Amino acid sequence: MAVLENGDEFATVVAGKTVAVVGSAETTVGLGLGDEIDAHDLVVRFNNAFSRMPFPLELARDIGSRADILYCNHSILRHEFLRRPRPEGWRPLRLLREILPPSRRARRRAADTLRAMRLQTLVCSNNNLNYRANGDPSPDILRQYRTVIAEFEAYRSAHWIETPFRLLHDVPAELSRRLDGHPATTGLIGVYDLLRQPTARVSVYGMTFFHGGGHLFGTPIPLTVAPGTHHLPMEIDVMRSLIEEFGARLRVDGALERLLQG
């Protein structure tokens, strides 16, 4: 069973540590910050960044090469770790892609990925609160996601994956309240979760909450706000409040600092 949010295990991993939180904005490209990032005690990455590792040397010079903790949402767990292999050029309807179960080959590939990364912890961010505090799926969760946590646990057991798996609830719930009911992005959830832990310092790189800067590993989220979607402008306000709340324990890079001052 996944370790639930407030267990002591994760606190032990991060206690007293300096943590580099590395987003996927292209604002880090060309700055040569890789050595600075990797010099932290722990390096955190998000969602599908794992699928690009190991990074090409040129990119690693800018964003580092390590990943000690990975935060990802339940959709990433299903579609990246547990997805069914697809022939090149195959483009199924979205609905068909959603209901296809993961194959054994995909499960083996996911296990190999976790072993190669040597993660200390993998965290499901539970952005939309699809899972309750006890780990059970919420009543209104989409059918194809109801068993994701159970499936993920099953292959960890079957393939002897020792990477601890942690499921959040209180952190995304608190951020949703701060965001007037909108789900927080995985990046914001990771930052806030680490600040609530006994970390020594959390330093943020390459995170602009999609306010420009592009995206290294995917398509940027639009800034358009709709019910049930991320409220990215409001997330900037929340980051400002976190800086006031946590002071010197939270540091941000130049690109994000300029956004916060705007």
N, C-alpha and C positions, 0 to 999 in steps of 0.2 A: 504494500500500500504506500502511496506517496506520503512523504513527510508533510504534514500540514504546516501552515504558515508560521506558527509561533513556537516551533520546537527549538531546542537549544543547539541542535547540530549546526545549523547555518550560522548562528551567532558565534559559535566557536571558530568556524572557518574564517569569518571576516573580522573578528575582534582585534582591534588595534592595528588594522592593516590600512595601507594607502591603496585606494582603488581607482583605476582608470576606467571610466565608462565611455565606451567608444561607439558612437552612432555611425550612420551610413551616409551622412551628408558629404558631398564632394568638397566641402570647404577645407578639408584637411589636405587635399591633394597639392603637392608641391611644397609643403611646409617642412617636410623632413622630421616629423615628430615621432617617428616609429620608435627610436631608442628611448625617448622620454616616456612614451606610453608603456613600453615593455619594462621599464625600470620600476614601475609600481609593484607592490606586493601581489596585487591581483588585477587581472584585466577582464572586463565584462563586455560581452557583445550581445547582439539582439537578433532574433528571428532567423532569417535565411542567410545571415553572414556565415554561418557554419558551413553552408554548402559550397562556399568559395575558398575554403581553407584546404591546404595551406595557400596563403596569398602569394601572388607573384612578387618577386623580390622588389620590383619598383614600387608596387603598392605598399608592401610591408615597410618600406622606408618612411612612408607617410602615416600609416595607421597601425604599425606594429604587427607582430606575428603571433602573439599569444592569445589564448582564450581560456580563462579559468572558470568563468561562470557564464552561462547562456540563459537569457530570459527569452521565452517565446510564448506566443499565444496558442490556443488549442488547435487553431486552423493550421499553423505551422507544424505542430505535432502530427497532424493527420496527413497533410499534403506534401510535407518535405521528408519527415522521418518515416512515415508509414504509407507513402503513396504507392500506387501500382505503376510499374514501369510501363512507359508508352512508346510504341514504335515512332521513329523519327517521322515528323510530318503529320502525325495523328492529331486531329483537332475535334474531340468529342463535344457534344452539347454540354453546357455548364451543368445541367441537371444530372446527366449521365456521369460526368466526372465526379460529382458530389457523392453519388450513391455507390460507386465502385469500391469494393473492399480492398484493402492492401494485400499484396501477394507475399508469399514466403520470401521471395527474392528481395522485395523491398524491405522486409523486416531485417534480413541479414545485412543489407546495405546500411540500414540505420544503425545497427549494432556496431558495424565496422567504423562508421563515422564517429560514434561516441568514443570508441576505444582510441582511435587515432588522435582525437582532440585532447584526451586526458583531462576532461573537465573535472573540476572539484564538485560542482553542483549544476544541475539543470533545473530551471524554475519555470513553471507554467504561470504566466501572468494573469490568466483568467479575467481578461479585460472587461468582458460583458457580463461577468458574474454568472457564467453558465454552470458553475459548480458551487455548491454550498460550502460553508465553512468546514463541514465534516467530510467533504470530498464527493458527496452524492450529486448527480446531475440535477439541475433545477427543472421544475415542471415544464417550462416553456422552451427548453433547449431544442434546437433542431435535431431531428432523429439521427442524422448521420454523425452527430457529434456526441451522442449520449454515451457511447462506449469507448471514446478515445482514451480516456485516462486508464480504463481497465485494459485496453489493448496495449497501451504503452507499458504498463506494469507487467503484462504477460510476456512481452518479448524481452524485457529487461531480465526477467527471471529465466526465460528459456535460453538466453544467450549469455548468461552470467555477467550482465552489465552491472558494474559496481558503482557507477556514477549515481550519487544520491539525487532523488527527484522530489522537488518541493512544489506544493500547490498553494497559491496565494488566494486570499479572500478579503481580509480586512483592509489591506493597502489599496486594491482597486476600488473597494467600496467607499473608502474615505475620499479618494481622489474623485470618484464620480459625484460625491456630494459637493466637493469644491467646484466641480465643473457643471453644476446645475443639472445633474442626471446624465450627462454625456459620458461615454466610456473613455478612460484615459488611454493614451498610446502606451505601447510596451516600454518605450524609452522612459517616459515619465514615471511609470510604475517602478521600473528598475531603480531610477535615481532615488525616489522617495523611500522605497523599501530599504535600500542600502543606508540611507541617512537615519532611518529608524533603528538600524542595527548599531552595535558598538564599533563602527569603523572609525579609523583615525581621521581620514580625509577622503572625500569623493571628488574626483576631478573629471569634468565632462569634456569630451572631444567630439567634434563632428556631429553635433546635434543642433539642428535649427528648427525642429518641429515643423519641417517642410515649408518654412518661410524662405524659400530660395535655397540655392546651393546644390540642387540636384540630388541624386540618390545613386550610390555606388552599386547597389545590388538589386535594384528594382525600379518601379514607377512611383514617383512622389504621390502622396495623398493630396487631393485637392483641398483648398482652404474653404470650400463651400460647406456651410453648416446645415445639417438636417437632423431631425430627431433620430436618435440611436447611432449617430456617427460621431467621430472625434471632433471636438471643438478646439481646433489648433490655436486660434488667437487667444482663447481663454487659457490654454496651457502655458502660453508665454507669461500670463499674469500669475499663474500658479508657481512657475519657476521663480519669478520675482519674490513671491512670498516665501518660498523655500530658502532663498538666499538671506532674507531678513531673519528667518526663523533659525537657521543653522549656522549663519555667519561664516567664519573661516573654514569650517569643515566642508563647505561646498565651494568648489572653484569651477569656473567655466572658461572655455577658450575664447579667443578674440571675436570670432564670428557670432557666437551666442551672446557674448557681452554686449556687442553692438546692438543686437536685436533687443536685448533687455533694457537698454538705455534709450531705445527709440520711442 
